[in-house]
């Protein structure tokens, strides 16, 4: 069991390293940027919902504030009418407007409670909206950093490719010089070999009858040439 586990670990490690080695750096860079952009869009969508929720609460707060103001004013008016009825000795009017004032006071209390709750929700929503906008800004900066890094990495990658190409050319040139081109020693050796072979052939030729005959003819020619030179000197008056 332990052996199989080690074997499986070896296989997975080998596969991972092979896969990592086969990955194209340019593709990896594009993947990182695409993921950051996708994340940026997701954050923007989420932030938009949070900000919209805050805006909705803000609108509800305005309506609740209007309800509070209206209930307060109507309760005051009911109290004034109850007081007027009391001054006029209108018992029924007093009871009517007093009940109305009480009802409006209950409505005012409910409206104030609702407004207080909405204010608490608004504070929470505002904090969440600020946090969401901060996350969007931070990720947007991350996208910009990746874009700038992309330019830098691609420049480095191109430089690396160029250097690799130069290295290959140098290696190929070195291999050609090492294995294809003859050394100066070998050239000198070939020249000396050819000279020695030529001299040996000449020596062998002189040792043969044909060679001796050729040497004799050359000597005769030299004698004749000397005689001709003496003849020409005599004609020119250059004889001693």
C-alpha positions as CSV (number, residue, x, y, z in Angstrom):
1,X,0.0,0.0,0.0
2,X,2.8,2.4,0.9
3,X,4.6,1.6,-2.4
4,X,1.5,2.4,-4.4
5,X,1.0,5.6,-2.6
6,X,4.6,6.7,-3.3
7,X,4.3,5.6,-6.9
8,X,1.1,7.7,-7.3
9,X,2.8,10.7,-5.7
10,X,5.7,10.3,-8.1
11,X,3.4,10.1,-11.1
12,X,1.3,13.1,-10.1
13,X,4.4,15.2,-9.3
14,X,6.0,14.2,-12.7
15,X,2.7,15.1,-14.5
16,X,2.5,18.5,-12.8
17,X,6.1,19.4,-13.6
18,X,5.6,18.3,-17.2
19,X,2.5,20.3,-17.5
20,X,4.1,23.4,-15.9
21,X,7.0,23.1,-18.2
22,X,4.8,22.8,-21.3
23,X,2.7,26.0,-20.4
24,X,3.3,29.0,-22.5
25,X,4.3,32.1,-20.5
26,X,2.3,34.4,-22.8
27,X,-0.8,32.3,-22.3
28,X,-0.3,32.2,-18.5
29,X,0.0,36.0,-18.5
30,X,-3.2,36.4,-20.5
31,X,-5.0,33.9,-18.2
32,X,-4.0,36.0,-15.1
33,X,-5.3,39.2,-16.7
34,X,-8.6,37.6,-17.9
35,X,-9.2,36.2,-14.4
36,X,-8.6,39.6,-12.9
37,X,-10.9,41.2,-15.4
38,X,-13.6,38.6,-14.7
39,X,-13.2,39.2,-11.0
40,X,-13.4,42.9,-11.6
41,X,-16.7,42.5,-13.4
42,X,-18.1,40.3,-10.6
43,X,-17.1,42.8,-8.0
44,X,-18.7,45.7,-9.9
45,X,-21.9,43.7,-10.2
46,X,-22.0,43.0,-6.5
47,X,-21.0,46.6,-5.6
48,X,-23.8,47.9,-7.8
49,X,-26.3,45.8,-5.9
50,X,-25.0,47.0,-2.6
51,X,-25.0,50.7,-3.7
52,X,-28.5,50.2,-5.1
53,X,-29.7,48.8,-1.8
54,X,-28.3,51.8,0.0
55,X,-30.1,54.1,-2.5
56,X,-33.4,52.3,-1.9
57,X,-33.1,52.7,1.8
58,X,-32.3,56.3,1.4
59,X,-35.5,56.7,-0.6
60,X,-37.5,54.9,2.1
61,X,-36.0,57.2,4.7
62,X,-37.2,60.2,2.8
63,X,-40.7,58.8,2.6
64,X,-40.6,57.9,6.3
65,X,-39.4,61.4,7.2
66,X,-42.3,62.8,5.2
67,X,-44.7,60.4,7.1
68,X,-43.3,61.6,10.4
69,X,-43.6,65.2,9.5
70,X,-47.2,64.7,8.3
71,X,-48.3,62.7,11.3
72,X,-46.7,65.3,13.7
73,X,-48.5,68.2,11.9
74,X,-51.8,66.4,11.8
75,X,-51.6,65.5,15.5
76,X,-50.9,69.1,16.4
77,X,-53.9,70.2,14.3
78,X,-56.1,67.6,16.1
79,X,-55.0,68.9,19.5
80,X,-55.7,72.5,18.4
81,X,-59.2,71.5,17.3
82,X,-59.8,69.6,20.5
83,X,-58.7,72.7,22.5
84,X,-61.0,74.9,20.3
85,X,-63.9,72.5,20.9
86,X,-63.2,72.6,24.6
87,X,-63.3,76.5,24.6
88,X,-66.6,76.4,22.7
89,X,-68.0,73.8,25.2
90,X,-68.3,71.2,22.4
91,X,-67.9,68.0,24.4
92,X,-68.3,65.8,21.4
93,X,-65.8,67.8,19.4
94,X,-63.4,67.5,22.3
95,X,-63.7,63.7,22.4
96,X,-63.6,63.5,18.6
97,X,-60.4,65.5,18.1
98,X,-58.8,64.0,21.2
99,X,-59.2,60.5,19.8
100,X,-57.9,61.7,16.5
101,X,-54.9,63.3,18.1
102,X,-54.2,60.0,20.0
103,X,-54.5,58.0,16.8
104,X,-52.2,60.4,15.0
105,X,-49.7,60.3,17.9
106,X,-49.6,56.5,17.6
107,X,-49.0,56.9,13.8
108,X,-46.3,59.4,14.5
109,X,-44.6,57.1,17.0
110,X,-44.7,54.2,14.4
111,X,-43.3,56.5,11.7
112,X,-40.5,57.7,14.0
113,X,-39.6,54.1,14.9
114,X,-39.6,53.1,11.2
115,X,-37.4,56.1,10.4
116,X,-35.0,55.1,13.2
117,X,-34.8,51.5,11.8
118,X,-34.2,52.8,8.3
119,X,-31.4,55.0,9.5
120,X,-29.7,52.1,11.1
121,X,-30.1,50.1,7.9
122,X,-28.8,53.1,6.0
123,X,-25.7,53.3,8.1
124,X,-25.0,49.6,7.5
125,X,-25.7,49.8,3.8
126,X,-23.4,52.9,3.5
127,X,-20.6,51.0,5.2
128,X,-21.1,48.0,2.9
129,X,-21.3,50.3,-0.2
130,X,-18.0,52.0,0.8
131,X,-16.4,48.6,1.3
132,X,-17.7,47.3,-2.0
133,X,-16.4,50.4,-3.8
134,X,-13.1,50.0,-2.1
135,X,-12.9,46.4,-3.3
136,X,-13.7,47.5,-6.8
137,X,-11.1,50.2,-6.8
138,X,-8.5,47.8,-5.3
139,X,-9.2,45.2,-7.9
140,X,-9.2,47.8,-10.7
141,X,-5.7,48.8,-9.6
142,X,-4.8,45.1,-9.6
143,X,-5.9,44.8,-13.2
144,X,-3.8,47.9,-14.1
145,X,-0.8,46.4,-12.3
146,X,-1.3,43.2,-14.2
147,X,-1.5,45.0,-17.5
148,X,1.7,46.9,-16.8
149,X,3.3,43.7,-15.6
150,X,2.1,42.0,-18.8
151,X,4.1,44.5,-20.9
152,X,7.2,44.1,-18.7
153,X,7.0,40.3,-18.8
154,X,6.3,40.1,-22.5
155,X,9.3,42.4,-23.0
156,X,11.4,40.1,-20.9
157,X,10.1,37.1,-22.7
158,X,11.0,38.5,-26.1
159,X,14.5,39.3,-24.7
160,X,14.8,35.8,-23.4
161,X,13.7,34.4,-26.8
162,X,16.2,36.5,-28.6
163,X,19.0,35.5,-26.3
164,X,18.0,31.8,-26.7
165,X,18.1,32.3,-30.5
166,X,21.6,33.9,-30.2
167,X,22.7,31.1,-27.9
168,X,21.6,28.5,-30.4
169,X,23.4,30.3,-33.2
170,X,26.6,30.5,-31.1
171,X,26.2,26.8,-30.2
172,X,25.7,25.8,-33.8
173,X,28.7,27.9,-34.9
174,X,30.8,26.3,-32.2
175,X,29.7,22.8,-33.2
176,X,30.5,23.6,-36.8
177,X,34.0,24.9,-35.9
178,X,34.6,22.0,-33.6
179,X,33.4,19.2,-35.9
180,X,33.2,20.5,-39.5
181,X,36.2,22.8,-39.9
182,X,39.7,21.3,-40.1
183,X,42.2,22.7,-37.6
184,X,45.4,24.5,-38.8
185,X,47.5,21.6,-37.6
186,X,45.5,19.2,-39.8
187,X,45.9,21.6,-42.8
188,X,49.6,21.9,-42.3
189,X,49.8,18.1,-41.9
190,X,48.0,17.6,-45.3
191,X,50.3,20.1,-47.0
192,X,53.5,18.4,-45.7
193,X,52.1,15.1,-46.7
194,X,51.5,16.2,-50.2
195,X,54.9,17.8,-50.4
196,X,56.6,14.6,-49.2
197,X,54.6,12.6,-51.6
198,X,55.5,14.8,-54.5
199,X,59.2,14.7,-53.5
200,X,59.1,10.9,-53.2
201,X,57.6,10.6,-56.7
202,X,60.3,12.9,-58.0
203,X,63.0,10.9,-56.4
204,X,61.5,7.7,-57.7
205,X,61.3,9.1,-61.2
206,X,65.0,10.1,-61.2
207,X,65.8,6.5,-60.2
208,X,64.2,5.1,-63.4
209,X,65.7,5.0,-66.9
210,X,63.0,7.5,-68.1
211,X,63.9,9.8,-65.3
212,X,67.6,9.6,-66.2
213,X,66.8,10.2,-69.8
214,X,64.8,13.2,-68.9
215,X,67.6,14.5,-66.7
216,X,70.1,14.0,-69.6
217,X,67.8,15.9,-72.1
218,X,67.5,18.7,-69.5
219,X,71.3,18.9,-69.3
220,X,71.7,19.0,-73.1
221,X,69.1,21.7,-73.3
222,X,71.0,23.7,-70.7
223,X,74.3,23.3,-72.7
224,X,72.6,24.4,-75.9
225,X,71.0,27.3,-74.1
226,X,74.4,28.4,-72.8
227,X,75.9,28.1,-76.3
228,X,73.0,30.2,-77.7
229,X,73.6,32.9,-75.0
230,X,77.3,33.0,-76.0
231,X,76.4,33.4,-79.6
232,X,74.1,36.4,-78.8
233,X,76.8,38.0,-76.6
234,X,79.2,37.8,-79.5
235,X,76.8,39.5,-81.8
236,X,76.4,42.2,-79.3
237,X,80.1,42.5,-78.7
238,X,79.8,41.4,-75.1
239,X,82.3,38.5,-75.3
240,X,85.1,38.6,-72.8
